[in-house]
Amino acid sequence: MNRIVPLILAVALFMEQMDSTVISTALPTIAEDLEVGPITLKLALTSYMVALAMFIPVSGWMADRYGAKKIFRLAIFVFVIGSICCAFSATLSQFVLSRFLQGMGGAMMTPVGRLVLLRTTPRSELVSAMALLTIPALVGPLTGPPIGGFITTYFTWHWIFLINVPVGIIGIWLATIYLPEVPGTNPPGVDWRGFLLTSVTAAGLVFGLSVIGLPALPPAVGIIAAAAGLGAGIVYVLYARNHPAPILNLRIFQDDAFRTATIGGTLFRISTGAIPFLLPLMLQLAFGLNPFQSGLITFAGAVGALMVKFVARRVFAMSGFKMTLIVAGTMGAATTAANGFFTPQTPHALIIAFLLMSGVCRSFFFTGSNALSYSEISDAQASQATSIASVVQQISLALGVAFAAFILEASSVVTGSHLQLADFHLAFFLVAGLSLFAVVPLLRLDPMTGAAVSGHRRPKVVQSEAGE
């Protein structure tokens, strides 16, 4: 397998993961500097995810029309410009808009990178390629919390976004030299009506659910926005049925492997989106740790995720997608719930051990669900598959942040006090319970689904002498 391609593509994931973990660690400090509450600043997290969900659908069309390599380099450039704007933001509105610009770049980076990987990698090597693709990307969350915490504690938070500048320049240079040309396919004209409907759906749902509990806005604003997003989504489903080339072709959900992996992955990613928001806040606001101390603890999850990448192919070949994902999903929910028992008196070594296990479980689940999604997808469907999967993934991550923030806000309103440790415990329990439902669609999956990708083989039946 050519390792150069997934390693170069991983530059995009590295920047995204580094960026998300850095901002989560620095969230209370940034909020204080911008003179807003830490929960209000979640708009900066959700604005990024809204931009991703809005522009990912058109990224697949752009890659097919102009070539994936060209769009991939453009995406990195836009992301770097957005990072620079974040570094120089002085108000909440400037910061939110800068994060939105970052999201526009990220909307093209990840799905286009996966498209290049799918079109240049044999299916039998897809698990290894997916694992290799995410190894450098996991360096982001591995180094993000301690680096972000160190810079925020001892320097200023503005510098944490400038980390993306040298990484982005290196990524563009390597992509220019080593990334293979993936020619365009001359697709039909872009479906602008579908783009408008999907954009309203994504923006309405993510923004609406995020601001329902926001102190600065009345709850009616969030409810109306979420209802508008849901309504636009229903209209799009009806519209796409009769369109010859919709911007997101929902017929791809007829594939059992893609449908199962998408539904299960969506439920599991909600908890994944919530944890980077909840954990640093709990460690800093309820435990009294500074950002650097918080980062040194939370990075343990990324260490666990990194460990999985070296054994993923063997495990999936031995157990198959179904069994591995069910075990990983169940254990992932359990380790997420464990956060609800942590107190300031809990030994840090014990917290780190649980976060390490949580990272292992999440990494197994995501490596498997990503590979399963594309295990039975043809090259002709690859662009649509990567676009739809990326949209759903980003919306689910955004919903995780919105869900967690809503629980914290609602709990503090009910108790009539500022955020307490009990509020964080409740949020972790509810998020873990929701993520457990991710294993439900997997229960009906054929154990041999995706075997050509996982390498899993049906065990031979040894007949007894009596049965001969």
C-alpha positions in Angstrom: 0.0 0.0 0.0 1.3 3.5 -0.8 1.6 5.2 2.5 2.5 8.6 1.1 -1.1 9.4 0.0 -2.9 8.8 3.4 -0.1 10.5 5.3 -0.4 13.7 3.2 -4.2 13.6 3.4 -3.8 13.3 7.2 -2.5 16.8 7.3 -6.0 18.1 6.9 -7.3 15.9 9.7 -4.4 16.9 11.9 -5.3 20.6 11.6 -9.0 20.0 12.2 -8.4 17.7 15.3 -5.7 20.0 16.7 -7.9 23.0 16.2 -11.0 21.5 17.9 -9.1 20.2 20.9 -7.1 23.4 21.4 -10.2 25.6 21.4 -12.0 23.2 23.8 -9.2 23.5 26.3 -8.9 27.3 25.9 -12.7 27.9 25.9 -13.0 29.4 29.4 -10.1 31.7 28.8 -11.3 32.9 25.4 -14.7 33.5 26.8 -13.3 35.6 29.6 -11.2 37.6 27.2 -14.2 38.2 24.9 -16.4 39.0 27.9 -18.9 36.3 27.3 -19.9 33.1 29.2 -18.2 29.8 28.3 -21.5 28.3 27.3 -22.3 31.3 25.1 -19.0 30.8 23.3 -20.2 27.5 22.1 -21.5 29.5 19.2 -17.8 29.5 18.0 -17.9 25.7 18.0 -21.2 25.3 16.4 -20.6 28.0 13.7 -17.6 26.0 12.5 -19.7 22.8 12.3 -22.6 24.7 10.6 -20.2 25.8 7.9 -19.0 22.2 7.5 -22.5 20.8 7.2 -23.5 23.5 4.8 -20.6 23.3 2.3 -19.6 19.7 2.4 -22.3 18.7 -0.1 -21.0 21.0 -2.7 -17.4 19.9 -2.1 -18.0 16.5 -3.7 -19.3 18.2 -6.8 -16.3 20.6 -6.9 -13.9 17.7 -6.6 -15.7 15.9 -9.5 -15.7 19.0 -11.6 -12.3 20.5 -11.0 -10.2 17.6 -9.7 -9.8 16.5 -6.1 -6.2 17.5 -5.8 -6.8 21.1 -6.7 -9.8 21.4 -4.4 -7.9 19.7 -1.5 -5.1 22.3 -1.7 -7.6 25.2 -2.0 -9.4 23.8 1.1 -6.2 23.9 3.2 -5.5 27.5 2.1 -9.0 28.6 3.1 -8.6 26.9 6.5 -5.3 28.6 7.2 -6.8 32.0 6.3 -9.6 31.3 8.7 -7.1 30.3 11.4 -5.3 33.6 11.0 -8.6 35.5 11.3 -9.4 33.6 14.6 -6.0 34.7 16.0 -6.8 38.3 15.5 -10.4 38.3 16.6 -11.3 40.8 19.3 -15.0 40.3 19.6 -17.4 37.3 19.8 -18.9 38.1 16.4 -15.5 38.3 14.8 -14.5 35.0 16.4 -17.7 33.3 15.3 -17.3 34.5 11.7 -13.6 33.5 11.6 -14.6 30.0 12.8 -17.2 29.9 10.0 -14.5 30.7 7.4 -12.4 27.9 8.9 -15.4 25.6 8.5 -15.7 26.4 4.8 -12.1 25.2 4.3 -12.7 22.1 6.5 -15.8 21.3 4.5 -13.6 20.6 1.5 -10.6 19.1 3.3 -11.9 16.0 4.9 -14.4 14.6 2.3 -12.2 15.4 -0.6 -9.3 13.8 1.2 -11.3 10.6 1.7 -12.4 10.7 -1.9 -8.8 10.7 -3.1 -8.1 7.8 -0.7 -11.1 5.8 -2.0 -10.2 6.3 -5.6 -6.5 5.4 -5.2 -6.8 2.5 -2.7 -7.9 -1.2 -3.3 -10.8 -2.2 -1.1 -8.8 -5.0 0.4 -6.4 -2.4 1.9 -9.0 0.1 3.0 -8.9 -0.7 6.7 -5.1 -0.2 6.8 -5.4 3.0 4.7 -8.2 4.4 7.0 -6.1 3.6 10.1 -3.0 5.1 8.5 -4.9 8.2 7.5 -5.9 8.9 11.1 -2.5 8.2 12.8 -1.0 11.7 12.1 -4.5 13.2 12.7 -4.5 11.8 16.2 -1.3 13.7 16.9 -3.7 16.8 16.9 -5.8 15.8 19.9 -2.7 14.1 21.4 -0.7 17.4 21.4 -3.6 19.9 21.3 -4.7 19.9 24.9 -1.3 20.2 26.5 0.1 22.6 23.9 -3.1 24.7 23.9 -3.3 24.6 27.7 0.4 25.6 28.0 0.0 28.5 25.5 -3.3 29.7 27.0 -1.9 29.5 30.6 1.5 31.1 30.0 1.1 33.2 26.9 -2.2 34.2 25.1 -4.9 32.1 23.4 -4.5 34.1 20.2 -1.4 32.1 19.3 -3.0 28.7 19.4 -4.6 29.3 16.0 -1.3 30.2 14.4 -0.2 26.6 14.8 -2.2 25.8 11.7 -0.2 28.2 9.4 3.1 26.2 9.1 1.2 22.9 9.1 -1.0 24.1 6.2 1.9 25.4 4.2 3.6 22.0 4.5 0.4 20.2 3.6 -0.1 22.3 0.4 3.6 21.7 -0.6 3.4 18.0 0.0 0.1 17.7 -1.8 1.5 19.5 -4.8 4.5 17.2 -5.1 3.2 13.7 -4.1 -0.6 13.6 -4.3 -1.8 11.8 -7.5 -4.0 13.6 -9.9 -7.6 12.4 -9.6 -9.3 13.8 -12.7 -12.7 15.3 -12.7 -15.7 13.3 -14.0 -17.7 16.1 -15.7 -20.7 15.9 -13.4 -24.1 17.5 -14.1 -24.6 21.1 -13.1 -24.7 21.7 -9.4 -28.1 21.3 -7.8 -28.5 24.8 -6.3 -32.0 24.3 -5.0 -30.9 21.2 -3.2 -27.8 23.1 -1.9 -30.2 25.7 -0.4 -32.4 23.1 1.2 -29.5 21.1 2.7 -27.9 24.4 3.9 -31.0 25.5 5.7 -31.4 22.0 7.2 -27.9 21.9 8.6 -27.8 25.5 9.7 -31.2 25.4 11.2 -30.8 22.2 13.2 -27.3 22.9 14.5 -27.9 26.6 15.3 -31.3 26.1 16.7 -30.4 23.3 19.1 -27.3 25.3 20.1 -29.1 28.5 21.1 -32.2 27.1 22.7 -30.5 27.3 26.1 -28.3 30.3 25.3 -28.7 33.1 27.9 -28.3 35.9 25.3 -31.2 34.8 23.1 -34.8 33.8 23.9 -35.6 30.1 23.6 -38.1 30.8 20.8 -35.2 31.8 18.5 -33.7 28.3 18.8 -37.0 26.5 18.5 -38.0 28.4 15.3 -34.5 27.8 13.8 -34.6 24.1 14.6 -38.1 23.7 13.3 -37.1 25.5 10.1 -34.2 23.2 9.7 -36.3 20.1 10.2 -38.9 21.4 7.8 -36.3 22.0 5.1 -34.9 18.5 5.6 -38.3 17.0 5.0 -38.8 19.1 1.9 -35.3 18.0 0.6 -36.1 14.3 1.1 -39.2 14.7 -1.1 -37.4 16.9 -3.6 -34.4 14.5 -4.0 -36.6 11.6 -4.8 -37.5 13.1 -8.2 -34.3 14.9 -9.0 -32.0 13.1 -11.5 -28.8 14.4 -9.8 -29.5 15.8 -6.3 -26.6 17.4 -4.4 -26.9 14.6 -1.8 -28.2 11.4 -3.4 -30.2 9.7 -0.6 -30.6 6.5 -2.6 -27.1 5.5 -1.4 -28.8 4.6 1.9 -30.2 1.5 0.2 -26.8 0.0 0.7 -27.0 -2.0 4.0 -23.4 -1.4 5.1 -23.5 2.3 4.5 -26.9 2.8 6.2 -26.0 0.8 9.2 -22.6 2.4 9.7 -24.1 5.9 9.2 -26.9 5.4 11.7 -24.7 3.8 14.3 -21.9 6.3 13.8 -24.2 9.2 14.1 -25.5 8.2 17.5 -21.9 7.4 18.7 -20.5 10.7 17.4 -23.0 12.7 19.4 -21.1 11.6 22.5 -17.8 12.2 20.8 -18.9 15.8 20.1 -20.0 16.3 23.7 -16.9 15.0 25.5 -14.3 17.6 24.3 -16.8 20.2 25.3 -17.8 18.8 28.7 -14.5 17.4 30.0 -12.3 20.5 29.9 -15.1 22.6 31.4 -15.6 20.1 34.2 -11.9 19.9 34.9 -11.5 23.7 34.9 -14.8 25.0 36.4 -15.6 22.2 38.8 -12.2 20.8 39.6 -10.3 24.1 39.7 -7.5 23.1 37.3 -5.9 25.5 34.9 -6.0 24.9 31.1 -2.5 23.4 31.0 -3.3 20.9 33.8 -6.7 20.1 32.1 -4.9 19.5 28.8 -2.4 17.1 30.3 -5.3 14.9 31.5 -7.6 15.0 28.5 -4.9 14.1 26.0 -4.9 10.6 27.4 -7.9 9.8 25.2 -5.9 10.5 22.1 -3.1 8.3 23.3 -5.6 5.4 23.5 -6.9 6.2 20.0 -3.4 6.2 18.6 -2.6 2.8 20.0 -5.5 1.2 18.1 -4.2 2.1 14.7 -1.4 -0.4 14.9 -3.7 -3.4 15.6 -6.9 -2.4 13.9 -6.5 -4.5 10.7 -5.8 -7.7 12.7 -8.7 -7.2 15.0 -11.2 -6.5 12.2 -9.9 -9.5 10.2 -10.3 -11.8 13.3 -13.7 -10.6 14.5 -15.3 -8.8 11.6 -17.0 -5.4 11.6 -20.2 -6.5 13.4 -18.7 -8.0 16.6 -15.9 -5.5 16.9 -18.2 -2.5 16.5 -20.8 -3.9 19.0 -18.1 -4.4 21.7 -16.4 -1.1 21.0 -19.7 0.8 21.1 -20.8 -0.8 24.4 -17.5 -0.2 26.1 -17.3 3.3 24.7 -20.7 4.1 26.3 -19.5 2.6 29.6 -16.2 4.6 29.7 -18.1 7.8 28.8 -20.5 7.2 31.7 -17.4 6.8 34.0 -16.8 10.5 33.7 -19.9 11.0 35.7 -18.3 9.5 38.7 -15.1 11.7 38.7 -14.7 14.2 41.5 -11.8 16.6 42.5 -10.7 13.9 44.9 -10.4 11.2 42.2 -6.8 10.4 41.5 -5.6 11.8 38.2 -4.0 8.5 37.3 -7.4 6.8 37.5 -9.1 9.5 35.4 -6.3 9.1 32.8 -6.7 5.3 32.7 -10.4 5.6 31.9 -9.8 8.3 29.3 -7.2 5.9 27.8 -9.7 3.1 27.5 -12.3 5.5 26.2 -10.0 6.6 23.4 -9.3 2.9 22.5 -13.0 2.2 22.2 -13.8 5.3 20.2 -11.0 4.7 17.8 -12.0 1.1 17.1 -15.6 2.2 16.5 -14.7 5.0 14.1 -12.1 3.1 12.2 -14.6 0.3 11.7 -17.6 2.4 10.9 -15.7 4.5 8.4 -14.4 1.5 6.6 -17.7 -0.3 6.7 -19.5 2.8 5.2 -17.4 2.5 2.0 -16.9 -1.3 2.0 -19.6 -2.0 -0.7 -19.6 1.4 -2.4 -18.6 1.6 -6.1 -16.2 4.2 -7.4 -19.0 6.0 -9.2 -20.8 6.5 -5.8 -17.6 7.4 -3.9 -18.1 11.2 -4.2 -21.7 11.1 -2.9 -20.8 8.6 -0.1 -18.0 10.8 1.2 -20.2 13.9 1.0 -23.2 12.4 2.8 -21.1 10.7 5.4 -19.1 13.9 6.2 -22.3 16.0 6.5 -23.9 13.5 8.8 -20.8 13.2 10.9 -20.4 16.9 11.4 -24.0 17.5 12.2 -23.8 14.7 14.8 -20.7 16.2 16.4 -22.4 19.6 16.5 -25.5 18.0 18.0 -23.2 16.5 20.7 -22.0 20.0 21.7 -25.6 21.4 21.5 -27.0 18.4 23.5 -24.3 18.7 26.2 -24.6 22.5 26.5 -28.4 22.2 26.7 -28.2 19.7 29.6 -25.8 21.9 31.5 -28.0 25.0 31.0 -31.2 23.2 31.8 -29.7 21.6 34.9 -28.4 24.9 36.2 -31.8 26.6 35.6 -33.6 23.8 37.5 -31.2 24.0 40.5 -31.2 27.8 40.4 -27.4 28.0 40.7 -24.3 28.3 38.7 -22.8 25.3 37.0 -22.0 22.6 39.6 -20.2 19.3 39.4 -23.6 17.5 39.6 -24.6 19.2 36.3 -21.6 17.8 34.5 -22.2 14.3 36.0 -25.8 14.4 34.7 -24.6 15.4 31.2 -22.1 12.6 31.0 -24.7 10.0 32.0 -27.2 11.2 29.5 -24.7 11.4 26.7 -23.4 7.9 27.5 -27.0 6.5 27.4 -27.6 8.0 24.0 -24.3 6.6 22.6 -25.3 3.1 23.7 -28.1 3.1 21.1 -25.4 3.1 18.4 -25.1 -0.7 18.7 -28.8 -1.3 18.0 -28.6 -1.1 14.2 -25.5 -3.3 14.2 -27.4 -6.2 15.8 -29.2 -6.9 12.5 -26.0 -6.7 10.4 -24.8 -9.8 8.7 -21.5 -10.9 10.3 -19.9 -11.2 6.9 -20.9 -7.7 5.7 -17.8 -5.9 4.5 -15.7 -9.0 4.6 -13.8 -8.0 1.5 -12.6 -4.9 3.3 -12.1 -6.3 6.8 -10.5 -9.5 5.7 -12.8 -11.5 8.0 -13.5 -15.1 6.9 -16.5 -17.3 7.9 -15.2 -20.0 10.2 -15.0 -23.5 8.7 -17.6 -26.0 10.0 -15.9 -29.1 11.2 -18.2 -32.1 10.8 -18.1 -34.8 13.4 -17.8 -38.5 12.5 -21.4 -39.0 13.5 -22.5 -36.4 11.0 -20.6 -37.8 8.1 
